[in-house]
């Protein structure tokens, strides 16, 4: 289910947004409290946030970093009547997904509705990307482990052969002392290589 937190101080705007997104099939959680907003994000009940510009004693610019600490990939859509350049710069530097003006007509609501859809699509793509990265990492681990197992099998086979053959090899080969010396070096090396692989 697509969880949407609507955290706005303005009761009329909060109600309008809730109705719009409930009709669209979202699981809507509504609050006018910064504390409740943080709690909802900590419980992972909502994946996207519509956030007003002020709460209790906090501004949006102060609340956004707190929300991002709980979930750094959280898409936050700021809904604000204040479109001042310093505010926009500040909240963008904190990592908001989109800044929308407070809705006054149907077109404004449609812009917010599309922004929320885009935020959920962004999350979906991020999850696929993360799943792809996890799969690649797992495949690399499996390949390395298989290569390690193959090396172990080869070394064990070689060790078994060298244990069975050195006397026969040393006796039948010209320069038997040199051959015996190399066999003893290999036998000394193999237990160490088997334990470290």
CNS distance restraints for C-alpha pairs under 8 A (distance, minus, plus):
assign (resid   1 and name CA) (resid  26 and name CA) 7.11 0.50 0.50
assign (resid   1 and name CA) (resid  27 and name CA) 6.51 0.50 0.50
assign (resid   2 and name CA) (resid  26 and name CA) 5.39 0.50 0.50
assign (resid   2 and name CA) (resid  27 and name CA) 5.74 0.50 0.50
assign (resid   2 and name CA) (resid  46 and name CA) 7.34 0.50 0.50
assign (resid   2 and name CA) (resid  47 and name CA) 6.98 0.50 0.50
assign (resid   2 and name CA) (resid 120 and name CA) 7.74 0.50 0.50
assign (resid   3 and name CA) (resid  26 and name CA) 6.21 0.50 0.50
assign (resid   3 and name CA) (resid  27 and name CA) 4.69 0.50 0.50
assign (resid   3 and name CA) (resid  28 and name CA) 6.02 0.50 0.50
assign (resid   3 and name CA) (resid  29 and name CA) 7.44 0.50 0.50
assign (resid   3 and name CA) (resid  45 and name CA) 6.11 0.50 0.50
assign (resid   3 and name CA) (resid  46 and name CA) 4.05 0.50 0.50
assign (resid   3 and name CA) (resid  47 and name CA) 5.42 0.50 0.50
assign (resid   3 and name CA) (resid  48 and name CA) 6.74 0.50 0.50
assign (resid   4 and name CA) (resid  26 and name CA) 6.58 0.50 0.50
assign (resid   4 and name CA) (resid  27 and name CA) 6.01 0.50 0.50
assign (resid   4 and name CA) (resid  28 and name CA) 4.93 0.50 0.50
assign (resid   4 and name CA) (resid  29 and name CA) 6.16 0.50 0.50
assign (resid   4 and name CA) (resid  46 and name CA) 4.99 0.50 0.50
assign (resid   4 and name CA) (resid  47 and name CA) 6.15 0.50 0.50
assign (resid   4 and name CA) (resid  48 and name CA) 5.11 0.50 0.50
assign (resid   4 and name CA) (resid  49 and name CA) 5.86 0.50 0.50
assign (resid   4 and name CA) (resid  50 and name CA) 7.50 0.50 0.50
assign (resid   5 and name CA) (resid  28 and name CA) 5.98 0.50 0.50
assign (resid   5 and name CA) (resid  29 and name CA) 4.80 0.50 0.50
assign (resid   5 and name CA) (resid  30 and name CA) 5.95 0.50 0.50
assign (resid   5 and name CA) (resid  31 and name CA) 7.69 0.50 0.50
assign (resid   5 and name CA) (resid  37 and name CA) 7.47 0.50 0.50
assign (resid   5 and name CA) (resid  40 and name CA) 7.72 0.50 0.50
assign (resid   5 and name CA) (resid  46 and name CA) 5.61 0.50 0.50
assign (resid   5 and name CA) (resid  47 and name CA) 7.70 0.50 0.50
assign (resid   5 and name CA) (resid  48 and name CA) 6.29 0.50 0.50
assign (resid   5 and name CA) (resid  49 and name CA) 4.72 0.50 0.50
assign (resid   5 and name CA) (resid  50 and name CA) 6.12 0.50 0.50
assign (resid   6 and name CA) (resid  14 and name CA) 6.71 0.50 0.50
assign (resid   6 and name CA) (resid  17 and name CA) 7.44 0.50 0.50
assign (resid   6 and name CA) (resid  18 and name CA) 7.13 0.50 0.50
assign (resid   6 and name CA) (resid  28 and name CA) 7.08 0.50 0.50
assign (resid   6 and name CA) (resid  29 and name CA) 6.10 0.50 0.50
assign (resid   6 and name CA) (resid  30 and name CA) 4.84 0.50 0.50
assign (resid   6 and name CA) (resid  31 and name CA) 6.37 0.50 0.50
assign (resid   6 and name CA) (resid  49 and name CA) 6.00 0.50 0.50
assign (resid   6 and name CA) (resid  50 and name CA) 4.79 0.50 0.50
assign (resid   6 and name CA) (resid  51 and name CA) 6.36 0.50 0.50
assign (resid   7 and name CA) (resid  14 and name CA) 7.41 0.50 0.50
assign (resid   7 and name CA) (resid  30 and name CA) 5.97 0.50 0.50
assign (resid   7 and name CA) (resid  31 and name CA) 4.92 0.50 0.50
assign (resid   7 and name CA) (resid  32 and name CA) 5.41 0.50 0.50
assign (resid   7 and name CA) (resid  33 and name CA) 7.10 0.50 0.50
assign (resid   7 and name CA) (resid  34 and name CA) 7.74 0.50 0.50
assign (resid   7 and name CA) (resid  37 and name CA) 6.51 0.50 0.50
assign (resid   7 and name CA) (resid  49 and name CA) 7.17 0.50 0.50
assign (resid   7 and name CA) (resid  50 and name CA) 5.95 0.50 0.50
assign (resid   7 and name CA) (resid  51 and name CA) 4.94 0.50 0.50
assign (resid   7 and name CA) (resid  52 and name CA) 6.14 0.50 0.50
assign (resid   8 and name CA) (resid  13 and name CA) 7.35 0.50 0.50
assign (resid   8 and name CA) (resid  14 and name CA) 5.65 0.50 0.50
assign (resid   8 and name CA) (resid  30 and name CA) 7.94 0.50 0.50
assign (resid   8 and name CA) (resid  31 and name CA) 6.66 0.50 0.50
assign (resid   8 and name CA) (resid  32 and name CA) 5.25 0.50 0.50
assign (resid   8 and name CA) (resid  50 and name CA) 7.48 0.50 0.50
assign (resid   8 and name CA) (resid  51 and name CA) 5.82 0.50 0.50
assign (resid   8 and name CA) (resid  52 and name CA) 4.50 0.50 0.50
assign (resid   8 and name CA) (resid  53 and name CA) 7.75 0.50 0.50
assign (resid   8 and name CA) (resid  54 and name CA) 7.85 0.50 0.50
assign (resid   8 and name CA) (resid  55 and name CA) 7.71 0.50 0.50
assign (resid   9 and name CA) (resid  14 and name CA) 7.35 0.50 0.50
assign (resid   9 and name CA) (resid  31 and name CA) 7.92 0.50 0.50
assign (resid   9 and name CA) (resid  32 and name CA) 4.83 0.50 0.50
assign (resid   9 and name CA) (resid  33 and name CA) 7.65 0.50 0.50
assign (resid   9 and name CA) (resid  52 and name CA) 6.49 0.50 0.50
assign (resid   9 and name CA) (resid  54 and name CA) 6.93 0.50 0.50
assign (resid   9 and name CA) (resid  55 and name CA) 6.40 0.50 0.50
assign (resid  10 and name CA) (resid  14 and name CA) 6.05 0.50 0.50
assign (resid  10 and name CA) (resid  32 and name CA) 7.88 0.50 0.50
assign (resid  11 and name CA) (resid  15 and name CA) 6.08 0.50 0.50
assign (resid  12 and name CA) (resid  16 and name CA) 6.20 0.50 0.50
assign (resid  13 and name CA) (resid  17 and name CA) 6.10 0.50 0.50
assign (resid  13 and name CA) (resid 102 and name CA) 7.81 0.50 0.50
assign (resid  13 and name CA) (resid 103 and name CA) 7.49 0.50 0.50
assign (resid  14 and name CA) (resid  18 and name CA) 6.07 0.50 0.50
assign (resid  14 and name CA) (resid  30 and name CA) 7.25 0.50 0.50
assign (resid  15 and name CA) (resid  19 and name CA) 6.19 0.50 0.50
assign (resid  16 and name CA) (resid  20 and name CA) 6.21 0.50 0.50
assign (resid  17 and name CA) (resid  21 and name CA) 6.22 0.50 0.50
assign (resid  17 and name CA) (resid 109 and name CA) 7.77 0.50 0.50
assign (resid  18 and name CA) (resid  22 and name CA) 5.91 0.50 0.50
assign (resid  18 and name CA) (resid  28 and name CA) 6.49 0.50 0.50
assign (resid  18 and name CA) (resid  30 and name CA) 7.20 0.50 0.50
assign (resid  19 and name CA) (resid  23 and name CA) 6.11 0.50 0.50
assign (resid  20 and name CA) (resid  24 and name CA) 6.44 0.50 0.50
assign (resid  21 and name CA) (resid  25 and name CA) 6.39 0.50 0.50
assign (resid  21 and name CA) (resid  26 and name CA) 5.54 0.50 0.50
assign (resid  21 and name CA) (resid  27 and name CA) 7.97 0.50 0.50
assign (resid  21 and name CA) (resid  28 and name CA) 6.93 0.50 0.50
assign (resid  21 and name CA) (resid 113 and name CA) 7.62 0.50 0.50
assign (resid  22 and name CA) (resid  26 and name CA) 5.27 0.50 0.50
assign (resid  22 and name CA) (resid  27 and name CA) 6.69 0.50 0.50
assign (resid  22 and name CA) (resid  28 and name CA) 6.29 0.50 0.50
assign (resid  29 and name CA) (resid  46 and name CA) 7.58 0.50 0.50
assign (resid  31 and name CA) (resid  36 and name CA) 6.58 0.50 0.50
assign (resid  31 and name CA) (resid  37 and name CA) 6.72 0.50 0.50
assign (resid  32 and name CA) (resid  36 and name CA) 7.79 0.50 0.50
assign (resid  32 and name CA) (resid  37 and name CA) 7.99 0.50 0.50
assign (resid  32 and name CA) (resid  55 and name CA) 6.92 0.50 0.50
assign (resid  33 and name CA) (resid  37 and name CA) 6.25 0.50 0.50
assign (resid  33 and name CA) (resid  55 and name CA) 6.11 0.50 0.50
assign (resid  33 and name CA) (resid  56 and name CA) 6.49 0.50 0.50
assign (resid  34 and name CA) (resid  38 and name CA) 6.26 0.50 0.50
assign (resid  34 and name CA) (resid  55 and name CA) 5.72 0.50 0.50
assign (resid  34 and name CA) (resid  56 and name CA) 6.70 0.50 0.50
assign (resid  34 and name CA) (resid  58 and name CA) 7.51 0.50 0.50
assign (resid  34 and name CA) (resid  63 and name CA) 7.22 0.50 0.50
assign (resid  35 and name CA) (resid  39 and name CA) 6.23 0.50 0.50
assign (resid  36 and name CA) (resid  40 and name CA) 6.14 0.50 0.50
assign (resid  37 and name CA) (resid  41 and name CA) 6.40 0.50 0.50
assign (resid  38 and name CA) (resid  42 and name CA) 6.15 0.50 0.50
assign (resid  38 and name CA) (resid  66 and name CA) 7.46 0.50 0.50
assign (resid  38 and name CA) (resid  67 and name CA) 6.05 0.50 0.50
assign (resid  38 and name CA) (resid  70 and name CA) 7.88 0.50 0.50
assign (resid  39 and name CA) (resid  43 and name CA) 6.22 0.50 0.50
assign (resid  40 and name CA) (resid  44 and name CA) 6.23 0.50 0.50
assign (resid  40 and name CA) (resid  45 and name CA) 5.59 0.50 0.50
assign (resid  40 and name CA) (resid  46 and name CA) 6.59 0.50 0.50
assign (resid  41 and name CA) (resid  45 and name CA) 6.30 0.50 0.50
assign (resid  41 and name CA) (resid  46 and name CA) 6.16 0.50 0.50
assign (resid  41 and name CA) (resid  47 and name CA) 7.72 0.50 0.50
assign (resid  41 and name CA) (resid  67 and name CA) 6.97 0.50 0.50
assign (resid  41 and name CA) (resid  70 and name CA) 6.78 0.50 0.50
assign (resid  41 and name CA) (resid  71 and name CA) 7.31 0.50 0.50
assign (resid  42 and name CA) (resid  70 and name CA) 6.04 0.50 0.50
assign (resid  42 and name CA) (resid  71 and name CA) 7.85 0.50 0.50
assign (resid  47 and name CA) (resid  74 and name CA) 6.42 0.50 0.50
assign (resid  47 and name CA) (resid  75 and name CA) 7.34 0.50 0.50
assign (resid  47 and name CA) (resid 120 and name CA) 7.71 0.50 0.50
assign (resid  48 and name CA) (resid  74 and name CA) 6.20 0.50 0.50
assign (resid  48 and name CA) (resid  75 and name CA) 5.20 0.50 0.50
assign (resid  48 and name CA) (resid  76 and name CA) 6.11 0.50 0.50
assign (resid  48 and name CA) (resid  77 and name CA) 7.82 0.50 0.50
assign (resid  48 and name CA) (resid 116 and name CA) 7.34 0.50 0.50
assign (resid  48 and name CA) (resid 119 and name CA) 6.87 0.50 0.50
assign (resid  48 and name CA) (resid 120 and name CA) 7.09 0.50 0.50
assign (resid  49 and name CA) (resid  74 and name CA) 7.60 0.50 0.50
assign (resid  49 and name CA) (resid  75 and name CA) 6.42 0.50 0.50
assign (resid  49 and name CA) (resid  76 and name CA) 4.80 0.50 0.50
assign (resid  49 and name CA) (resid  77 and name CA) 6.04 0.50 0.50
assign (resid  50 and name CA) (resid  76 and name CA) 6.11 0.50 0.50
assign (resid  50 and name CA) (resid  77 and name CA) 4.88 0.50 0.50
assign (resid  50 and name CA) (resid  78 and name CA) 5.97 0.50 0.50
assign (resid  50 and name CA) (resid  79 and name CA) 6.53 0.50 0.50
assign (resid  51 and name CA) (resid  60 and name CA) 7.31 0.50 0.50
assign (resid  51 and name CA) (resid  76 and name CA) 6.73 0.50 0.50
assign (resid  51 and name CA) (resid  77 and name CA) 6.01 0.50 0.50
assign (resid  51 and name CA) (resid  78 and name CA) 4.83 0.50 0.50
assign (resid  51 and name CA) (resid  79 and name CA) 5.76 0.50 0.50
assign (resid  52 and name CA) (resid  60 and name CA) 6.67 0.50 0.50
assign (resid  52 and name CA) (resid  78 and name CA) 5.95 0.50 0.50
assign (resid  52 and name CA) (resid  79 and name CA) 5.10 0.50 0.50
assign (resid  52 and name CA) (resid  80 and name CA) 5.81 0.50 0.50
assign (resid  53 and name CA) (resid  59 and name CA) 5.88 0.50 0.50
assign (resid  53 and name CA) (resid  60 and name CA) 4.69 0.50 0.50
assign (resid  53 and name CA) (resid  61 and name CA) 7.78 0.50 0.50
assign (resid  53 and name CA) (resid  78 and name CA) 6.96 0.50 0.50
assign (resid  53 and name CA) (resid  79 and name CA) 6.78 0.50 0.50
assign (resid  53 and name CA) (resid  80 and name CA) 5.45 0.50 0.50
assign (resid  53 and name CA) (resid  82 and name CA) 7.80 0.50 0.50
assign (resid  54 and name CA) (resid  58 and name CA) 5.97 0.50 0.50
assign (resid  54 and name CA) (resid  59 and name CA) 4.35 0.50 0.50
assign (resid  54 and name CA) (resid  60 and name CA) 5.47 0.50 0.50
assign (resid  55 and name CA) (resid  59 and name CA) 6.01 0.50 0.50
assign (resid  55 and name CA) (resid  60 and name CA) 7.30 0.50 0.50
assign (resid  58 and name CA) (resid  62 and name CA) 5.97 0.50 0.50
assign (resid  58 and name CA) (resid  63 and name CA) 6.35 0.50 0.50
assign (resid  59 and name CA) (resid  63 and name CA) 6.23 0.50 0.50
assign (resid  60 and name CA) (resid  64 and name CA) 5.83 0.50 0.50
assign (resid  60 and name CA) (resid  78 and name CA) 7.89 0.50 0.50
assign (resid  60 and name CA) (resid  91 and name CA) 7.52 0.50 0.50
assign (resid  61 and name CA) (resid  65 and name CA) 7.36 0.50 0.50
assign (resid  61 and name CA) (resid  87 and name CA) 7.57 0.50 0.50
assign (resid  61 and name CA) (resid  90 and name CA) 6.52 0.50 0.50
assign (resid  61 and name CA) (resid  91 and name CA) 5.46 0.50 0.50
assign (resid  61 and name CA) (resid  94 and name CA) 7.41 0.50 0.50
assign (resid  62 and name CA) (resid  66 and name CA) 7.22 0.50 0.50
assign (resid  63 and name CA) (resid  67 and name CA) 6.37 0.50 0.50
assign (resid  64 and name CA) (resid  68 and name CA) 6.09 0.50 0.50
assign (resid  64 and name CA) (resid  76 and name CA) 7.86 0.50 0.50
assign (resid  64 and name CA) (resid  91 and name CA) 7.45 0.50 0.50
assign (resid  64 and name CA) (resid  94 and name CA) 6.61 0.50 0.50
assign (resid  64 and name CA) (resid  95 and name CA) 7.94 0.50 0.50
assign (resid  64 and name CA) (resid  96 and name CA) 7.67 0.50 0.50
assign (resid  65 and name CA) (resid  69 and name CA) 6.07 0.50 0.50
assign (resid  65 and name CA) (resid  94 and name CA) 6.22 0.50 0.50
assign (resid  66 and name CA) (resid  70 and name CA) 6.82 0.50 0.50
assign (resid  67 and name CA) (resid  71 and name CA) 6.44 0.50 0.50
assign (resid  67 and name CA) (resid  72 and name CA) 7.79 0.50 0.50
assign (resid  67 and name CA) (resid  74 and name CA) 7.76 0.50 0.50
assign (resid  68 and name CA) (resid  72 and name CA) 4.46 0.50 0.50
assign (resid  68 and name CA) (resid  73 and name CA) 7.23 0.50 0.50
assign (resid  68 and name CA) (resid  74 and name CA) 6.46 0.50 0.50
assign (resid  73 and name CA) (resid 123 and name CA) 7.95 0.50 0.50
assign (resid  75 and name CA) (resid  96 and name CA) 6.46 0.50 0.50
assign (resid  75 and name CA) (resid  97 and name CA) 5.15 0.50 0.50
assign (resid  75 and name CA) (resid 119 and name CA) 6.00 0.50 0.50
assign (resid  75 and name CA) (resid 123 and name CA) 7.94 0.50 0.50
assign (resid  76 and name CA) (resid  95 and name CA) 7.90 0.50 0.50
assign (resid  76 and name CA) (resid  96 and name CA) 4.98 0.50 0.50
assign (resid  76 and name CA) (resid  97 and name CA) 5.19 0.50 0.50
assign (resid  76 and name CA) (resid  98 and name CA) 6.85 0.50 0.50
assign (resid  77 and name CA) (resid  96 and name CA) 6.20 0.50 0.50
assign (resid  77 and name CA) (resid  97 and name CA) 5.52 0.50 0.50
assign (resid  77 and name CA) (resid  98 and name CA) 4.75 0.50 0.50
assign (resid  77 and name CA) (resid  99 and name CA) 5.72 0.50 0.50
assign (resid  77 and name CA) (resid 100 and name CA) 7.03 0.50 0.50
assign (resid  77 and name CA) (resid 115 and name CA) 7.53 0.50 0.50
assign (resid  77 and name CA) (resid 116 and name CA) 7.58 0.50 0.50
assign (resid  78 and name CA) (resid  96 and name CA) 7.08 0.50 0.50
assign (resid  78 and name CA) (resid  97 and name CA) 7.98 0.50 0.50
assign (resid  78 and name CA) (resid  98 and name CA) 6.28 0.50 0.50
assign (resid  78 and name CA) (resid  99 and name CA) 4.74 0.50 0.50
assign (resid  78 and name CA) (resid 100 and name CA) 6.00 0.50 0.50
assign (resid  79 and name CA) (resid  99 and name CA) 6.20 0.50 0.50
assign (resid  79 and name CA) (resid 100 and name CA) 4.92 0.50 0.50
assign (resid  79 and name CA) (resid 101 and name CA) 5.53 0.50 0.50
assign (resid  79 and name CA) (resid 102 and name CA) 5.30 0.50 0.50
assign (resid  80 and name CA) (resid  99 and name CA) 7.55 0.50 0.50
assign (resid  80 and name CA) (resid 100 and name CA) 6.47 0.50 0.50
assign (resid  80 and name CA) (resid 101 and name CA) 5.09 0.50 0.50
assign (resid  80 and name CA) (resid 102 and name CA) 4.96 0.50 0.50
assign (resid  81 and name CA) (resid 101 and name CA) 5.37 0.50 0.50
assign (resid  81 and name CA) (resid 102 and name CA) 5.00 0.50 0.50
assign (resid  82 and name CA) (resid  87 and name CA) 7.76 0.50 0.50
assign (resid  82 and name CA) (resid 101 and name CA) 7.54 0.50 0.50
assign (resid  83 and name CA) (resid  87 and name CA) 7.02 0.50 0.50
assign (resid  83 and name CA) (resid  88 and name CA) 6.63 0.50 0.50
assign (resid  83 and name CA) (resid 101 and name CA) 7.27 0.50 0.50
assign (resid  84 and name CA) (resid  88 and name CA) 6.33 0.50 0.50
assign (resid  85 and name CA) (resid  89 and name CA) 6.06 0.50 0.50
assign (resid  86 and name CA) (resid  90 and name CA) 6.10 0.50 0.50
assign (resid  87 and name CA) (resid  91 and name CA) 6.18 0.50 0.50
assign (resid  88 and name CA) (resid  92 and name CA) 5.97 0.50 0.50
assign (resid  88 and name CA) (resid  99 and name CA) 7.57 0.50 0.50
assign (resid  89 and name CA) (resid  93 and name CA) 6.09 0.50 0.50
assign (resid  90 and name CA) (resid  94 and name CA) 6.47 0.50 0.50
assign (resid  91 and name CA) (resid  95 and name CA) 6.52 0.50 0.50
assign (resid  91 and name CA) (resid  96 and name CA) 6.07 0.50 0.50
assign (resid  92 and name CA) (resid  96 and name CA) 5.31 0.50 0.50
assign (resid  92 and name CA) (resid  97 and name CA) 7.87 0.50 0.50
assign (resid  97 and name CA) (resid 119 and name CA) 7.21 0.50 0.50
assign (resid  98 and name CA) (resid 115 and name CA) 7.00 0.50 0.50
assign (resid 100 and name CA) (resid 111 and name CA) 7.57 0.50 0.50
assign (resid 100 and name CA) (resid 112 and name CA) 6.55 0.50 0.50
assign (resid 101 and name CA) (resid 108 and name CA) 7.31 0.50 0.50
assign (resid 102 and name CA) (resid 108 and name CA) 7.47 0.50 0.50
assign (resid 103 and name CA) (resid 108 and name CA) 4.74 0.50 0.50
assign (resid 103 and name CA) (resid 109 and name CA) 5.57 0.50 0.50
assign (resid 104 and name CA) (resid 108 and name CA) 6.34 0.50 0.50
assign (resid 104 and name CA) (resid 109 and name CA) 7.76 0.50 0.50
assign (resid 105 and name CA) (resid 109 and name CA) 6.59 0.50 0.50
assign (resid 106 and name CA) (resid 110 and name CA) 6.19 0.50 0.50
assign (resid 107 and name CA) (resid 111 and name CA) 6.28 0.50 0.50
assign (resid 108 and name CA) (resid 112 and name CA) 6.46 0.50 0.50
assign (resid 109 and name CA) (resid 113 and name CA) 6.09 0.50 0.50
assign (resid 110 and name CA) (resid 114 and name CA) 6.15 0.50 0.50
assign (resid 111 and name CA) (resid 115 and name CA) 6.17 0.50 0.50
assign (resid 112 and name CA) (resid 116 and name CA) 6.22 0.50 0.50
assign (resid 113 and name CA) (resid 117 and name CA) 6.34 0.50 0.50
assign (resid 114 and name CA) (resid 118 and name CA) 6.10 0.50 0.50
assign (resid 115 and name CA) (resid 119 and name CA) 6.14 0.50 0.50
assign (resid 116 and name CA) (resid 120 and name CA) 6.36 0.50 0.50
assign (resid 117 and name CA) (resid 121 and name CA) 6.22 0.50 0.50
assign (resid 118 and name CA) (resid 122 and name CA) 5.98 0.50 0.50
assign (resid 119 and name CA) (resid 123 and name CA) 6.31 0.50 0.50
assign (resid 120 and name CA) (resid 124 and name CA) 6.21 0.50 0.50
assign (resid 121 and name CA) (resid 125 and name CA) 6.21 0.50 0.50
assign (resid 122 and name CA) (resid 126 and name CA) 6.10 0.50 0.50
assign (resid 123 and name CA) (resid 127 and name CA) 6.16 0.50 0.50
assign (resid 124 and name CA) (resid 128 and name CA) 6.37 0.50 0.50
assign (resid 125 and name CA) (resid 129 and name CA) 6.11 0.50 0.50
assign (resid 126 and name CA) (resid 130 and name CA) 6.08 0.50 0.50
assign (resid 127 and name CA) (resid 131 and name CA) 5.98 0.50 0.50
assign (resid 128 and name CA) (resid 132 and name CA) 6.08 0.50 0.50
assign (resid 129 and name CA) (resid 133 and name CA) 6.26 0.50 0.50
assign (resid 130 and name CA) (resid 134 and name CA) 6.13 0.50 0.50
assign (resid 131 and name CA) (resid 135 and name CA) 6.09 0.50 0.50
assign (resid 132 and name CA) (resid 136 and name CA) 6.18 0.50 0.50
assign (resid 133 and name CA) (resid 137 and name CA) 6.15 0.50 0.50
assign (resid 134 and name CA) (resid 138 and name CA) 6.09 0.50 0.50
assign (resid 135 and name CA) (resid 139 and name CA) 6.08 0.50 0.50
assign (resid 136 and name CA) (resid 140 and name CA) 6.17 0.50 0.50
assign (resid 137 and name CA) (resid 141 and name CA) 6.26 0.50 0.50
assign (resid 138 and name CA) (resid 142 and name CA) 6.18 0.50 0.50
assign (resid 139 and name CA) (resid 143 and name CA) 6.09 0.50 0.50
assign (resid 140 and name CA) (resid 144 and name CA) 6.14 0.50 0.50
assign (resid 141 and name CA) (resid 145 and name CA) 6.10 0.50 0.50
assign (resid 142 and name CA) (resid 146 and name CA) 6.03 0.50 0.50
assign (resid 143 and name CA) (resid 147 and name CA) 6.08 0.50 0.50
assign (resid 144 and name CA) (resid 148 and name CA) 6.08 0.50 0.50
assign (resid 145 and name CA) (resid 149 and name CA) 6.10 0.50 0.50
assign (resid 146 and name CA) (resid 150 and name CA) 6.10 0.50 0.50
assign (resid 147 and name CA) (resid 151 and name CA) 6.17 0.50 0.50
assign (resid 148 and name CA) (resid 152 and name CA) 6.17 0.50 0.50
assign (resid 148 and name CA) (resid 197 and name CA) 6.44 0.50 0.50
assign (resid 149 and name CA) (resid 153 and name CA) 6.18 0.50 0.50
assign (resid 150 and name CA) (resid 154 and name CA) 6.23 0.50 0.50
assign (resid 151 and name CA) (resid 155 and name CA) 6.10 0.50 0.50
assign (resid 151 and name CA) (resid 197 and name CA) 7.70 0.50 0.50
assign (resid 152 and name CA) (resid 156 and name CA) 6.00 0.50 0.50
assign (resid 152 and name CA) (resid 194 and name CA) 6.31 0.50 0.50
assign (resid 152 and name CA) (resid 197 and name CA) 6.71 0.50 0.50
assign (resid 153 and name CA) (resid 157 and name CA) 6.08 0.50 0.50
assign (resid 154 and name CA) (resid 158 and name CA) 6.11 0.50 0.50
assign (resid 155 and name CA) (resid 159 and name CA) 6.01 0.50 0.50
assign (resid 155 and name CA) (resid 190 and name CA) 7.09 0.50 0.50
assign (resid 155 and name CA) (resid 193 and name CA) 7.93 0.50 0.50
assign (resid 155 and name CA) (resid 194 and name CA) 6.86 0.50 0.50
assign (resid 156 and name CA) (resid 160 and name CA) 6.16 0.50 0.50
assign (resid 156 and name CA) (resid 194 and name CA) 7.38 0.50 0.50
assign (resid 157 and name CA) (resid 161 and name CA) 6.23 0.50 0.50
assign (resid 158 and name CA) (resid 162 and name CA) 6.05 0.50 0.50
assign (resid 159 and name CA) (resid 163 and name CA) 6.06 0.50 0.50
assign (resid 159 and name CA) (resid 187 and name CA) 6.84 0.50 0.50
assign (resid 159 and name CA) (resid 190 and name CA) 6.49 0.50 0.50
assign (resid 160 and name CA) (resid 164 and name CA) 6.28 0.50 0.50
assign (resid 161 and name CA) (resid 165 and name CA) 5.89 0.50 0.50
assign (resid 162 and name CA) (resid 166 and name CA) 5.77 0.50 0.50
assign (resid 162 and name CA) (resid 183 and name CA) 6.88 0.50 0.50
assign (resid 162 and name CA) (resid 186 and name CA) 7.96 0.50 0.50
assign (resid 162 and name CA) (resid 187 and name CA) 7.05 0.50 0.50
assign (resid 163 and name CA) (resid 187 and name CA) 7.42 0.50 0.50
assign (resid 165 and name CA) (resid 169 and name CA) 5.74 0.50 0.50
assign (resid 166 and name CA) (resid 170 and name CA) 5.74 0.50 0.50
assign (resid 166 and name CA) (resid 180 and name CA) 6.59 0.50 0.50
assign (resid 166 and name CA) (resid 183 and name CA) 6.21 0.50 0.50
assign (resid 167 and name CA) (resid 171 and name CA) 6.04 0.50 0.50
assign (resid 167 and name CA) (resid 180 and name CA) 7.62 0.50 0.50
assign (resid 168 and name CA) (resid 172 and name CA) 6.26 0.50 0.50
assign (resid 169 and name CA) (resid 173 and name CA) 5.99 0.50 0.50
assign (resid 169 and name CA) (resid 176 and name CA) 7.85 0.50 0.50
assign (resid 169 and name CA) (resid 179 and name CA) 7.47 0.50 0.50
assign (resid 169 and name CA) (resid 180 and name CA) 7.89 0.50 0.50
assign (resid 170 and name CA) (resid 175 and name CA) 7.99 0.50 0.50
assign (resid 170 and name CA) (resid 176 and name CA) 4.62 0.50 0.50
assign (resid 170 and name CA) (resid 177 and name CA) 6.99 0.50 0.50
assign (resid 170 and name CA) (resid 179 and name CA) 5.63 0.50 0.50
assign (resid 170 and name CA) (resid 180 and name CA) 5.34 0.50 0.50
assign (resid 171 and name CA) (resid 176 and name CA) 6.06 0.50 0.50
assign (resid 172 and name CA) (resid 176 and name CA) 7.31 0.50 0.50
assign (resid 173 and name CA) (resid 179 and name CA) 7.43 0.50 0.50
assign (resid 175 and name CA) (resid 179 and name CA) 6.59 0.50 0.50
assign (resid 176 and name CA) (resid 180 and name CA) 5.98 0.50 0.50
assign (resid 177 and name CA) (resid 181 and name CA) 6.04 0.50 0.50
assign (resid 178 and name CA) (resid 182 and name CA) 6.31 0.50 0.50
assign (resid 179 and name CA) (resid 183 and name CA) 6.17 0.50 0.50
assign (resid 180 and name CA) (resid 184 and name CA) 6.12 0.50 0.50
assign (resid 181 and name CA) (resid 185 and name CA) 6.31 0.50 0.50
assign (resid 182 and name CA) (resid 186 and name CA) 6.21 0.50 0.50
assign (resid 183 and name CA) (resid 187 and name CA) 6.12 0.50 0.50
assign (resid 184 and name CA) (resid 188 and name CA) 6.11 0.50 0.50
assign (resid 185 and name CA) (resid 189 and name CA) 6.19 0.50 0.50
assign (resid 186 and name CA) (resid 190 and name CA) 6.05 0.50 0.50
assign (resid 187 and name CA) (resid 191 and name CA) 7.25 0.50 0.50
assign (resid 188 and name CA) (resid 192 and name CA) 7.58 0.50 0.50
assign (resid 189 and name CA) (resid 193 and name CA) 6.38 0.50 0.50
assign (resid 190 and name CA) (resid 194 and name CA) 6.03 0.50 0.50
assign (resid 191 and name CA) (resid 195 and name CA) 6.24 0.50 0.50
assign (resid 192 and name CA) (resid 196 and name CA) 6.29 0.50 0.50
assign (resid 193 and name CA) (resid 197 and name CA) 6.17 0.50 0.50
